[in-house]
Amino acid sequence: MENQAIQNPTPEPTLTPVQISEPKAKFSAMYLVLSLFILLLLASTAFLYYQNIRLKKMLSVYQNSASPTPTTYQSPVPSTTTDTTANWKTYTDSEYKFSFMYPNDWKLNCLATELPDGWLDRNICDLVSPKALLDHGQISNGSYFVVGVSKPNPNYANFTEYLDYSSKQFGYTFKDRQINNISGKIGLTRGKETNFLFERNGHFINANWIYSENSESIDQILSTFKFTN
């Protein structure tokens, strides 16, 4: 047998543990001084800002009290609305003391205002527009405006009875209407305004109209009715 060399085991190296030291928080003198400087700067900035705002408020109050804003007065702007009835003609009834205005191009026909003996009512006047075409009381164009007068009689002794009689005879319904200084009644036929009735000097005045045009001119004429005294 061959002689085998006996090998001594190689000793394992001994590991010496290395101790890792933990860093300790340290504030250097320079870092501390810098922090204090920043804090001081922020405090100074905030203080100056506050003083600036306060000074502005004080200055604003002083200026407002020392120099009040003058009040500006504006002259009223004249109205551009024109009165379409300003240059109209005027009808005045001397018997019953009322008047109304009408367009210059309308034709006015007047009769005596006093009722003849035995007459209960009659037309005082009528107005016809330029476009009106009348045939036996029927209008085919334009507008027709009539003012009549009635006096107390066996059919109606007062204004209330006159309204009741008119309602039964002609199917009118009535509603109150104040036109200038006249308190009267508007008569309606099938919901359409057709006449204006009022009492004057113990008589009953009835203004009624027919039109195939629009009602604007009729409404304007009606708006000019008034007692003359």
SVG drawing of the C-alpha trace seen along z (x, -y; Angstrom):
<svg xmlns="http://www.w3.org/2000/svg" viewBox="-145 -125 149 127">
<polyline fill="none" stroke="black" stroke-width="0.4" points="0.0,0.0 1.1,-3.3 1.7,-5.6 -0.9,-8.3 0.2,-11.6 -1.8,-12.7 -3.0,-16.3 -3.7,-18.4 -7.0,-20.3 -6.6,-23.9 -8.0,-26.0 -10.9,-28.3 -10.2,-32.0 -11.6,-33.7 -14.1,-36.5 -13.9,-39.5 -17.4,-41.2 -17.3,-44.8 -19.4,-47.1 -21.4,-49.7 -22.0,-52.7 -25.4,-54.5 -25.3,-58.2 -26.3,-60.6 -28.4,-63.6 -26.4,-66.7 -27.2,-70.3 -24.2,-72.2 -23.9,-75.7 -24.2,-77.0 -27.5,-75.1 -28.9,-76.5 -27.9,-80.0 -29.4,-79.6 -32.7,-78.3 -33.0,-81.2 -32.3,-83.7 -35.0,-82.2 -37.6,-82.3 -36.7,-85.9 -37.0,-86.8 -40.5,-85.2 -41.6,-87.0 -40.4,-90.3 -42.1,-89.8 -45.4,-89.0 -45.2,-92.0 -44.4,-94.4 -47.3,-92.9 -49.7,-93.4 -48.6,-97.0 -49.0,-97.7 -52.6,-96.5 -53.4,-98.4 -51.9,-101.6 -53.9,-101.3 -57.2,-100.9 -56.4,-103.9 -55.6,-106.0 -58.8,-104.9 -60.9,-105.9 -59.2,-109.3 -59.7,-110.0 -63.4,-109.1 -64.0,-111.3 -61.9,-114.2 -63.2,-114.2 -66.8,-112.8 -67.9,-111.8 -70.1,-114.6 -73.6,-113.5 -74.2,-113.6 -77.7,-114.9 -78.8,-113.9 -81.4,-116.0 -84.5,-114.0 -84.6,-112.8 -87.6,-114.3 -90.2,-111.7 -90.3,-111.0 -93.9,-109.7 -96.1,-111.8 -99.8,-112.4 -101.6,-111.4 -104.7,-113.3 -103.0,-116.6 -104.1,-118.2 -107.5,-116.6 -110.7,-118.5 -113.0,-118.8 -116.7,-118.4 -118.3,-120.1 -122.0,-119.5 -123.3,-122.7 -126.5,-121.0 -125.1,-118.0 -121.7,-119.5 -119.3,-117.0 -116.8,-116.9 -114.6,-114.5 -111.9,-114.8 -111.8,-113.1 -109.4,-112.9 -109.2,-115.8 -110.1,-113.6 -113.2,-112.1 -116.6,-113.6 -118.8,-115.0 -122.5,-115.4 -124.3,-117.1 -128.0,-117.6 -129.8,-119.6 -129.1,-118.2 -132.5,-119.0 -135.1,-116.3 -138.3,-117.4 -141.5,-117.0 -142.6,-113.4 -139.2,-112.1 -137.6,-109.6 -134.1,-109.5 -132.2,-110.7 -128.7,-110.8 -126.8,-114.0 -123.9,-113.5 -122.1,-110.8 -118.6,-110.4 -117.6,-108.6 -114.0,-107.6 -112.6,-108.4 -112.9,-104.7 -116.4,-104.2 -119.0,-102.9 -122.5,-103.0 -125.6,-101.4 -128.8,-101.6 -126.9,-101.6 -124.6,-98.8 -120.9,-99.5 -118.8,-97.6 -115.5,-99.5 -114.0,-102.0 -115.5,-103.1 -118.7,-104.7 -119.2,-106.4 -122.5,-107.7 -123.5,-109.6 -127.1,-109.5 -129.2,-110.8 -132.2,-109.3 -134.4,-110.8 -136.3,-109.1 -139.6,-107.6 -142.0,-104.8 -139.5,-102.2 -136.7,-103.5 -136.9,-106.1 -133.2,-106.2 -129.8,-105.2 -129.9,-101.7 -133.2,-101.0 -131.9,-102.3 -129.0,-99.8 -131.4,-97.0 -133.6,-97.9 -130.7,-98.1 -129.5,-94.7 -132.8,-93.1 -133.5,-94.8 -130.0,-94.5 -128.3,-91.8 -125.7,-94.1 -123.6,-93.1 -121.9,-95.9 -118.7,-96.7 -117.5,-99.8 -115.3,-102.3 -113.8,-105.5 -112.7,-107.8 -111.1,-111.0 -113.8,-112.6 -116.7,-110.5 -117.8,-107.3 -119.9,-105.1 -120.4,-101.7 -118.9,-99.9 -121.5,-97.7 -120.3,-94.4 -122.0,-92.4 -120.8,-88.8 -117.7,-89.9 -116.9,-92.8 -117.0,-96.4 -119.6,-98.3 -120.7,-101.3 -120.0,-103.7 -123.0,-104.9 -123.1,-107.5 -125.6,-109.9 -125.5,-113.7 -128.0,-116.3 -130.7,-113.7 -130.3,-112.2 -128.5,-109.1 -125.7,-109.5 -124.8,-106.5 -121.7,-106.5 -121.7,-103.4 -119.5,-102.4 -119.2,-100.0 -115.9,-99.4 -114.5,-97.0 -111.0,-98.5 -108.9,-98.0 -110.3,-99.5 -107.3,-101.8 -109.0,-105.0 -112.2,-104.2 -110.3,-103.6 -108.4,-107.0 -111.7,-108.9 -113.2,-107.2 -110.2,-108.2 -110.8,-111.9 -114.4,-112.0 -114.8,-114.3 -117.2,-116.6 -116.7,-120.2 -117.7,-121.6"/>
</svg>
